[in-house]
Amino acid sequence: MTIQILNGLVYGSLLLVLAAGLALIYGLRRVVNFGHGAFYMLGAYAGYTAAQAGGFWAGLAASAVVLALFGAVLDRLVFRALQDRDPLVTVIVTFGLLLVIEDAVQWIWGTEGRSMDAPALLAGSVALGGDAFPVYRLAVIAMAAALTAALLAWLHRSRAGLFVRAASLDPAITAVQGVNTDAVAMLVTALGAALAGVSGVIAAPFLSLSPAMGGQILVDCFVVVVVSGLGSLGGAALAALLLGQVQVLGAVLLPDIAALIPFLTMAAVLLWRPTGLAGKRL
Amino acid sequence: MSGAGRIAAGALAAAAAGPAIAALVPPGVLLSLLAQACIYAILALSVGVLARQNGMVSFGHAAMFGAGAYLAGIGLGAPGLLPAEAALPLAVLAMAAVCFGLGLIVVRVHGIAFAMLTLALGQACFEAANKARGVTGGADGLTVALPREIFGLPAATFQRAEGMFLIAWLAMVALAALAALLARSRFGLLTEAIRENEERARFLGYGTVLPRAAVFALSGGIAAAGGVLYVLYNGFVSPETVHWSVSGSALIMALLGGTRTVWGPLAGAAVYFLLREQLVEVTERWLGLLGILLVLVMVFLPDGLSGLPRRLRRRHGAEA
């Protein structure tokens, strides 16, 4: 049982990092990014290639850099150009992007699954109540917690973070105050994409790499972002950790309905408590 | 000629083109592909109807398509209970009724939130189809044996490409004509008015929820009809049919073709299948090219490919 709860926590932590990026991009650009799962997958593959040359940590860094650049270019060429169009147009464009990225990854890396080793430092397992639990999975929880803490500190303690919070509350007023909101949005899209890439690399050693790996987790991310109402990172963290438990622990305790719960909750939130996506802004 | 007359004439001409295509195309892989394309075109049509009349983008229509297929499959699997001739239309009507009830609730949600809502409900249906092994066969899917005769036609007619192509083609034309006639009726104009400005329509004294729910029901019924044909042709349906990636493909077809016209999504389905089958012989990269095409159409041709003639005409007129 402890093992199941921990496994749920591991998946929840991964979801949290991914969903934080999704929520950030939504906050600034009002774009529900269907490409986010594909960013995660692209990040995993980019990290995989870099890790073969320089090890896991090089892979992690390379993935963050590559995806940040990708996000910046995407924001400059696509999101900024489409910011005055119907938001649904941009959503469909990110959906097209998802197809392009999945296909490009298949082109470059092929369709067969690949696996990546955990760094030597975190290899092996520890005994927990009689069962062996991989150290790497504990490290995933720690890495997610560190990233979330850093993100929170940046949002609430730095000047750039202040601009990000202001611009997601009211971009027009923020711009009037002399903040270059386009630059803020570009920074945030780059950061959101980098977070997706990093979570891809973090996932790689315990979930195998495949071009389809982004699909399932994308939908889970949407559940997190919608259920937490896009209100706060804290809400998203709670939603992500709960969803992790539903996915893993729920599958053991309530195998028949566990898979339905997230989607029904998401639908209920959209119908009855619409904040963020449907109702008032952040 | 009046608008309704034009629609009727167009539908008759399109219906007559069906047998001509079937006669020209040699039976085999290509005709089987055309049969599948017509079935998915019906799904794209249903997505387009919802977008055109209600301004709603759905990421969950595979659930209605799949539910129609499952209902028909379950009905055909219990021949003592219902004759097939009753089970098939009943599957469509039941889905339309369910969608009307659901529509009363969901049409209050707009824009991206509606897209996410349909995605959530669609995935809930996907998980339910996976889990309800007793009814749906779970992940293994449901294999359906057709009775010897349906509507006086031998079962083989439905499962061979020559037969199914013609049936699906005629169904597609009939459903598109029905949607076009409804679109230019009082009801159609009212829903367009609500789409443009719901508050103003309400000020004029119209209830807005019922017409929007009715469009949702119509769209669900059309999608279910596509699902019924799907299960007749394949004799099989599995949760994969309900997955949101199928909804996404149908949405791509509808938006590629354009949803300003009723027939746009049909053109979109044709382009989608042409790309998939023709490009695959030249390059394996058809999915990426489809994505690029989708992005280009969304950015530069908001009316879709079916809006292209009008656009060119307008530009030509402006120059002349």
Boltz contact constraints between the chains, C-beta under 6 A:
constraints:
  - contact:
      token1: [A, 32]
      token2: [B, 112]
      max_distance: 6.0
  - contact:
      token1: [A, 87]
      token2: [B, 112]
      max_distance: 6.0
  - contact:
      token1: [A, 88]
      token2: [B, 57]
      max_distance: 6.0
  - contact:
      token1: [A, 89]
      token2: [B, 298]
      max_distance: 6.0
  - contact:
      token1: [A, 92]
      token2: [B, 298]
      max_distance: 6.0
  - contact:
      token1: [A, 93]
      token2: [B, 295]
      max_distance: 6.0
  - contact:
      token1: [A, 93]
      token2: [B, 298]
      max_distance: 6.0
  - contact:
      token1: [A, 96]
      token2: [B, 291]
      max_distance: 6.0
  - contact:
      token1: [A, 96]
      token2: [B, 294]
      max_distance: 6.0
  - contact:
      token1: [A, 96]
      token2: [B, 295]
      max_distance: 6.0
  - contact:
      token1: [A, 99]
      token2: [B, 287]
      max_distance: 6.0
  - contact:
      token1: [A, 99]
      token2: [B, 290]
      max_distance: 6.0
  - contact:
      token1: [A, 99]
      token2: [B, 291]
      max_distance: 6.0
  - contact:
      token1: [A, 100]
      token2: [B, 288]
      max_distance: 6.0
  - contact:
      token1: [A, 100]
      token2: [B, 291]
      max_distance: 6.0
  - contact:
      token1: [A, 103]
      token2: [B, 285]
      max_distance: 6.0
  - contact:
      token1: [A, 103]
      token2: [B, 287]
      max_distance: 6.0
  - contact:
      token1: [A, 103]
      token2: [B, 288]
      max_distance: 6.0
  - contact:
      token1: [A, 219]
      token2: [B, 123]
      max_distance: 6.0
  - contact:
      token1: [A, 226]
      token2: [B, 116]
      max_distance: 6.0
  - contact:
      token1: [A, 256]
      token2: [B, 131]
      max_distance: 6.0
  - contact:
      token1: [A, 259]
      token2: [B, 127]
      max_distance: 6.0
  - contact:
      token1: [A, 260]
      token2: [B, 124]
      max_distance: 6.0
  - contact:
      token1: [A, 260]
      token2: [B, 127]
      max_distance: 6.0
  - contact:
      token1: [A, 263]
      token2: [B, 120]
      max_distance: 6.0
  - contact:
      token1: [A, 263]
      token2: [B, 123]
      max_distance: 6.0
  - contact:
      token1: [A, 263]
      token2: [B, 124]
      max_distance: 6.0
  - contact:
      token1: [A, 264]
      token2: [B, 124]
      max_distance: 6.0
  - contact:
      token1: [A, 266]
      token2: [B, 120]
      max_distance: 6.0
  - contact:
      token1: [A, 267]
      token2: [B, 117]
      max_distance: 6.0
  - contact:
      token1: [A, 267]
      token2: [B, 120]
      max_distance: 6.0
  - contact:
      token1: [A, 267]
      token2: [B, 121]
      max_distance: 6.0
  - contact:
      token1: [A, 270]
      token2: [B, 109]
      max_distance: 6.0
  - contact:
      token1: [A, 270]
      token2: [B, 113]
      max_distance: 6.0
  - contact:
      token1: [A, 270]
      token2: [B, 117]
      max_distance: 6.0
  - contact:
      token1: [A, 277]
      token2: [B, 113]
      max_distance: 6.0
  - contact:
      token1: [A, 278]
      token2: [B, 113]
      max_distance: 6.0
